Amino acid sequence: MVSTSIRSDVSILGLHVTGDQTAAAVFREGQLVAAVAEERLNRQKRSRSFPKKAIRYCLESAKLNSLNDVDYIVVPWNPAAHMKRINMSGFTNWRRYDPEWLYIVPNQLMEFLDVPDAAATILDLTQQGKSKIVYVNHHQAHIGWAFASPFEEAAVAIIDEYGESTSFTLGSVRGNDVSIEKELPFPHSLGVFYATFTQLLGFTPNSDEWKVMGAAAYGDPQRYRSKIQQLIRCHDGGVWLDQDYFEFANTRFAGYYSQSLPRHLEFAPRTRDEPLVQKHYDMAAACQAVFEHMLFSILTWLHERVRMPRLVMNGGCCMNSLANGKVTLQTPFEEVFVSPAPADNGACIGGPLWLLHSLTKKGTSFRVPISPYTGPSYDQEHIRTLLERYKLHYRESMDVCADIVGLLSCGMIVGWFQGRMEFGERALGNRSILADPRDEGMKDKINRSVKYRESFRPFAPSIVAEAADAYFELPPGGDSRYMDRVFAVRPNKRHLIPAVVHKDGTGRLQIVRREDNELFYRLIQKFGEETGVPVLLNTSFNLNGEPIVESPDDALRTYLTSGIDVVVLGNFVVEKMPRGEKLPGYVPA
């Protein structure tokens, strides 16, 4: 419940502008109204453009005419705190051009503060307007998501590549009070560690870590694990990376590792076009194993300090669904909350949450649930007009779930476009490609003819909540509403859903509850009634190298240029094959 001390008409615009996937979000009266990443609107994958389109969408959604109607603009990166760390170089004493006074003045004033660091830097956007830009410390923005968790009290672990000067922050939240137990200075970072091995394996750091996680299931970690562990120290709630091998902190050179690393590992760096062979899979497995060892060591230390059964995890490293699924098994924590968007793009929401908690009257508690369905939606008339303009044959379904279950059970690949678009990097049932998980060949078929990507990369199972425990080995407190955790598929169920079982017998599942997404829940439930298997293969509605579709136009272009058999836009169904005709060679398990 939002504290009554927050003005009922307060409006906050949150921005992520300091890296890939720039994004915007808007809050009014303490509630999230809208949020979207710029890449979905400008159609540039992992866009770094200033999120002008996203800002316009957010302002329109909140019925705000302009920034003059916004009270606070929150940026989840504090330049004053950042510049304080590099002031010794002296270069800020001399400006290159006049606008640099925007950061020179706060930077030089830091030494006159009576606090060790600035919690936030606030600038008035105009003299007459009410809008203030609030630069919140990066890890505080990540902590902000704790106020969207279901926990009144919880430990908090923020783990990413780096903030202004720290690479992880450990502490706790009790009601509205935040206590920090430990901060680790950059460059000793789990994010830097994982990005280093992503690059060593020929992938793009801060983009392709998914591929390392997927490849890890095919490897033996013991081949390289001991050599990697020789390069790190992990104790007393901290980790240290040997800087003779990890190059990222040396800004004079591009890249994450020095040439000492491949020599030590006796491993030649993979080139981008080089085929993956067993040594690459083994390296991926070793990287994942050492990452998990460090993470669980840190979290165990945190539990010993705060003695709380619940944990909030956030930051880019919490995109590691393999590790997330093991936290309650490998540490004393009993319940874990991971936000729908733990990476930096989600800081456009976390930053305003931090500010809202700061505005809440002392002694009260600020908590507000956040739905991941925050993006644009399109009405039926808009979709109908578009279909007629494209001269596509379509039909309007009176019961779209019943109709599509029949097509899915015939082996068709379905593009599913419904309601408001999800925020974050997971497709959670509104911008999804769906298929029958009973078909063993479905994974290869979608990778080959739709996603155009590596064959080892798995697809997620989406399952109704009531059946999750029957199909997956859920640990105590195990949950995965946002497709954020990997759990083992029960051995007696693996033959039923082979298309979503990974090489190691696991699946990165989405547990779907009726209250979270009524239509998607009913579709999976109906599929279960038809087939006896209440699970669907779910992957993001996009082609490899493109953002997830945002509009009906995006959905139709993706449908027409890929192997998707059917696209469903609201209640409208467009098919490439006659209804009910089974695909050649399709035999369900």
N, C-alpha and C positions, 0 to 999 in steps of 0.2 A: 504494500500500500504506500502510495506517495504521501510524504508528510505534508500537512496543511501549511507548513511554513514556506513551501514553494509557491510563488505567485501562480494563481490559476491560469494566467494567460502567458506565462513565460515560454519563450520559443528558443530553441537551440539548434544550430546547424553544426553537425560534425563533419570533419573533412579528413581523409587520408590522402596526403599529397607528397609523401616523402619516399616513394618507391613504386614498385609494380602494383598494378590493380588499384589505381587511385579510385576513390569512392566518396560518396556523400550520404549523410543521413540527417533526418530532421525529427526533433521531438517537440511536441506541444503539450502543455499541461502535464508534464512528467511522463508522457507516453510516446513510444516510437511510432511515428506516422508513416515514414517511408525511408528506404535505404536502397542504394543501387551502386554497383561498380561502373565506372566509366566505360570499361571494355565492352559491356553488354550493349551500350548505346552507340559507341563509335565503331564497334565491330573490329577493334584492334586487340588481339590477344595480349593479355598482361599489359595493358596500356599504362604508360606513365604520364599521359597528358593531364593537364589540370582539369578536374572533373566538372567542366562547365555544363555539359549536358545533364550530368547527375544532379548538380545543384538546381538546375531549372526544374527537373522532374520533382525533386524534393520540395521546393518552394511551392510549386503548383499543387502538389498532393496535400500540403498543409494549409492551402489557401492563404499563402503569404504573397503579397504583391511584389516585394523586393527585399533586399537585405535590410532596408530601413525598418522592416517589421520584425527583424530577428534581434533578440536580446544578446545572445552570445554565439560566437563562431569559435568552435573548439578545434584546435589542431593538436593531434597527439604526438607532438615532438616539440621540445622546449629549446629554442635556439640559444637562450641565455645560459641554460645549464650546459648545453653542448659546447658553446664557445668558451666558457670558463675553463674547460679542460685543455684548450689549445692556446690560451692567451699567452703562454710563455714564449711562443714563437715571435710575438710582437707584431705580427703582420696586421692585426686589427687597428694598430695605432695610425695606419695610413689607409685611406679609402682609395679604391680604384675608381669609384664613381659615386655620385651623391646618394643614391638610394641605399648604399651600404650603411648609412647612419641608422637605418632601421634596426640593425643588429649591433653596430658598434657601441651605441649609447648604452643599451641594457648590459652589454658585455662588460664595459668599463665600470659600470656602477655596481657590479656584483661584489666587489671587495668592500663596499660600504654597507652591505647587508649584515644584520646580526644573526643570520642563520647560515648553516654550512652550505646550503644549496637552495636554489629557487624552486619552490613547488610548482609555480606556474608564472608565466610572463603574460601580462595583460596589456593590450594596446587598444585605444579607442580608434575605431575605423574612420569616423568623421567627428568634427567638433560639435556639430548640431545633432547628429543621429545618435541613437541609443546603442547601436551595435558595438560590441567589444570583441576583439579577437583574444582568445585565451589559449596560450600555448601550454599545454599540459605535459608533464614529463611522460615519456613514452610508456614506461612500465606502469605508471598510474592509470593510463588509458586502458592497458590490458587488465589491471586490477578492477577497473570499472565493471567488467563483466561479472564479477562476484556479486554485484547488486542486482543481477538478473538471474542468479542461481536460486534454487529452492531452499538453500541453507541459511539459517539465521546466524550460525557460527560455523566457521570452516577455516582450515589451513588454506593458504594461497601460494601457488608456485607459478611464477611468470618466467618462462624459459624460451628464449629465442636467440637470434644471432647477436644482436646487441641493441641497447637503447642509446641514450645520449652518451653514456660512459659505462654502463653495466650490461652484462649478458644474461644474468638471471636475478630475480628478486624473490626471496622467500619470506613469508610472514603469515598473518592471520587476519580474519575479519570477524569481529564480534558486534552484531548489530550494525551500527554505523562507524564503529571504531576500527581503524586499520593499524596494525602493528607490524613493523618490519624486523625480521630476525637476522637476515643476512642478504648482502648484495655481493655479487662476484664481478670484479672489474673486467671489462673487455681487454684483451682478446681471448680470454679463457672461456670458451663458449661451446655449448653442445650444438648450437646452430652452425657455427663455423666448422666444427668437427664433421658434421654430416654433409655440409656443402662441399667440403674438401674432397670427400670420397665420391660425391656425386660427380665432381669435375674429373677426378682421377679415372672414373669409369666411363668417361666420354660423354656425359650428359651435361645439361646446363644447370649450374647451381641456382638455388632459389627459384627453381621452376620444375626440374625433373626429379626431385627427391622421391616422387611417387614411383618412378621407374626402379630406383634402388630398392625400395620396399617390396615391389613386385618381384624383382629378380632374386631377392634374398631367400624366397621360399624354395628356390631351385639349387641353393648352394650349401656347402659344408663350412660353417664358421670356423672350425678348428684349423683350417689350412693357414689362415693369416691372423687369427685372433691374438695369439701371444705376441707377435711382432707389433701389432697395433697397440696393445696394452703397454708395451715398453715406452710408448711416446706420451703417455698420460699419467697423471697422478690424481687419485680420487679419494678424498677423505675429509672428515669434519665438515660435511655439507658443501664442499667445493670441488672443482675440477681444475686441473692445470694442464695445458697443452704445451709440449716442447716446441718453442718458437724456432728452433733450428729446422723444423720440418713443416710447420704451418705458416704460410707466407702472407696470409690475408692482412695482418696488421701492418705490413710494410707497404705503405701506400705509394711507394716509388715504383712498384712492380705490379702488374696485373696478375690475377690468379690467386688460388688458395693455398698452393703448396710449393715448397722449394724442391729442387732436384734431389735433395737428400731423402725425401720421402719415398719415391719409387726405388731408389737404390737400397734403402733400408728394407723395404718390403720385398725386394727382388720381384718387382711387378712393373712391367712396361705400361705406361698410361695408354688407355684405349683411345683410339681416334673415333670421331663421331660416326664414320661410316663402316668401321670395323665390325664384323659379325661378333656377337656375343658367344663366348665359349665358356667352358666350365670354370676356368680360373676367375672370370668376371663374376659369375654367379657366387662363387666362393667368397670373393672380396666383398660383394654386397651383403652376404650373410654375416661375415665377420664385422663389417661396419655396423650393421643393425644390432648385433649381439653386444658389442662394446658400448654403443649408444645406450642400450637398455640398461647395461650394468651401471653406467654413470648416472642415468636418470633415477634408477631405483635406489642407488646409494644416497643421492641428494634428497629424495622424498622420504626415505627412512630417517635420515638425520632431522628433517623438518618435523616429522611426526614425534620424534623424541623430544623436540623443543616445545611443541605446542600442545601435544597430547589431545588432539581432536580426531574424531573418527571420520570426518568428512573433509574432502579436498576439492578446491577449485583450481583447475589447470588452464592456463592460457598462454598465448605466445606462439610463434611459428612452429616451434618444436612439437607443439601439441597437435599438429596435423599428422603426427606419426601414429596412425591408428593401430599398428602392430604393438607398439609399446603401451598405448592407452589401454588396450584390452587386458594387459597383464598387471596393471597397477595394484588392483585389490588382491591379486595373487602373490605379488612379489614385495609388497610393502604392508605395513599395518593398517593402512587406510581401508575403510569399509565401504565408502561411497565416494564417487567422483563425478564432478560436473565439468564438462568440456563445452565451451560455447559453440554455436553453429559456425562461427567464423573466428577461430583463434589466431589466425595470422594477422598481419598488419592491416589488411583491408577492413577487418572487423574493428579496428581501433576508431573508425569514424563513428561507431556506436558506443564503444567502451569509453571514449573520451567524454561525451556528453553524460554517460552514466556516472562517471567520476565527478563531474561538475554537479550533477543533480544531488548526489550523495553529500557533496560539500555544502550545498545550499539548504540541506535538510536541518531542521532545528536540532541542536545538541540534545542527546538523550532519547531521541526517537530513531526509528529504523527505516531506511529507504530500501524497498525491494520492488522491482517491477519485472514481470515476465516479458520475454522478448520472443516473438515468433520469427522464424526465418523467412516467412512469406511476406516480403516487404516491397517487392518490385512492382512494375507496371502490370496491369491486366487489361483485357480487351473484351468489349461486349459482343454479343452474337451478331448484331447488325454490322459492326465493323468487319467481322470475319466473313460474313455472307457477301458483303460488297467486294471484299478482296478476292474471294473464290470466283465470283462472277467476272471480275475484271481479268483474272488469269484464265478464264474459260475452262475451269477444271470441273470434271464430273464429281459431284458430291451428293451426299444424302444427309438428312437431318435425323438423328436417332432420338427415339422416345425414351430409351433406356440405354445410355451409352455404356454403362458397365457390363450389362448382359451382352450387348453386341460385341464389345471388344474382347471379352473373355472367349467368345467363340472364335474370333480371329487369332488370338494368342494361342489357343489350344490346337489350332491348325498349323502352327509353326511360323506364323507371320511375325515380322519385326515391326513394332508399332512406335511411332512418334507420338508422344502424349503431351499436349499443350493445354494447360488448364489454369485458371485463376491468376493470382499474383505470383510473379517470378520469385524464386528463392534468392536469398542473399548468401554469399559464400561460394565455396568451390565444390559443393556437393549438390547433385540433383536429387531433390527430396520429394519428387512425385508431381511437380507442376511443369517442369521442363525436362522430361525424361524420355529416354528410349527404353522400351520394355519388350521383354520376350519370355518365352516359356523356359524355365530353368531345368526342365526334365530332359531336354534335348542335349545330349553330351557334346554334339558338334556346334551348338549355338555360340559358344564363346569364340571359337575360331572364325565362324561365319561373320559375326558382328565386327570382330577385329579386322577381318580381311575386306569386307564389302561395305562397311559403314564407317568405322572409326579410323581405318587405314593406319593402324599402329602396330607395335610389337606384339607378337603372339603370346608372350608370357604374361601380359598385363591382364589382371582378372576383372570380373564384374561383380557388382554388389547384389546380394539378396535383400529384397524388401519383404518383410514378413509382418503379419498382424501380431499385435502384442501378445494376445492370448496363446499363440502357438510358438512364441520365441523359445521358451525353455524346452519345449519338446524337440526342437530341431537343433538348438545350439547349447553348448556347455557354458551356460552363463554363470560367472562367479557370483558370490554374494554381492548384492548391490550392483550387479552388472546391468548396464543400459547402453543404448546406442541410438538415440532418437535421430541424431544428425549424421549417421553413417560415420561416426568418429572412432569406432572401436572394432577390432578384429577378435573374433572368438572362434573356438573350434566347433566344427559341425559334428554333431553326434554321429558315431560310426554307423549306426543303423539307419541314418537318414541320408548319408552321402550319395547313395545310389539313386535317390529320388530327385536330387537337385544337382546333378553333376556339372551343369554349366556355370554354377556360382561357387563351386568348391575349389579352392586354390590347391596348388601342388602339395602343400603341407597339411591339407585337411581342414583349413580354416576358411572363414568368409568375413568380409567387412560389411556387416549388416546394418540395415536401417530397420529399427523397430517402430512400426507405424501404429499410432493410437488414433482412435476415432476422433478424439477432441483436437488432435493436431492437424489432421487432413481428412475430412469426412469422405470426400469423393475417392481419393486414392485408397483409403482404408476399405471402402465398399468394393472397389475393383479387385483388390487382392482377396478379400473375403469371398467374393463371387467366384474368383478363379479357384479358390480352395474348395468351394462347394461343387464346382464342375469337375475338378480333377483329383480332389483329395489332397492337394498340395497347396497350402495357403502362402505361397512364396512366388515372387516375380523377380526375374532378372531386371535390374535397374541400372542404367548408366546415363550420363549426361547427354542431353539433346544437342549434340554438336559434332562436327567432324574434327579430326585431329588437326591441331594448329589454329582452330577457330574458337571464339568465346561461345559459351552456352547461348542458345537462341533466346532472344528477348521478345520479339514481336511475331505475329502471324506470318509476316513477310519472311523473316529469318527462318521460321519453321518450314515454310513451303520450299524455300530455296534449298535447305538442307535435305528435305525429303526428295526433291526432284533430282538432286545430284549425288544420291547415295543409294545403297541397297535397302533402305527402309521400305517396307511393303505397304504400310498404312500410316496415315497421319490423322490424328484426332485433334480438332481445334474446338474446344468447348463441346457442343453436341454435334458438330459437323464431322463427317467421316469421309475421307478421300482414300480410295484403294487403287492399287496398281493391278490387282488380280480380282477376278470375280469372287464375290462373297462365298465363303464356305469351301472353296477349292483348296485342297491340301497341297502344300509345296512338294515338288518332286523329291522323292526319297525320304520325306519326313516321317519318322517313326518315333512317337513319344516314348519315353522310358516307362 
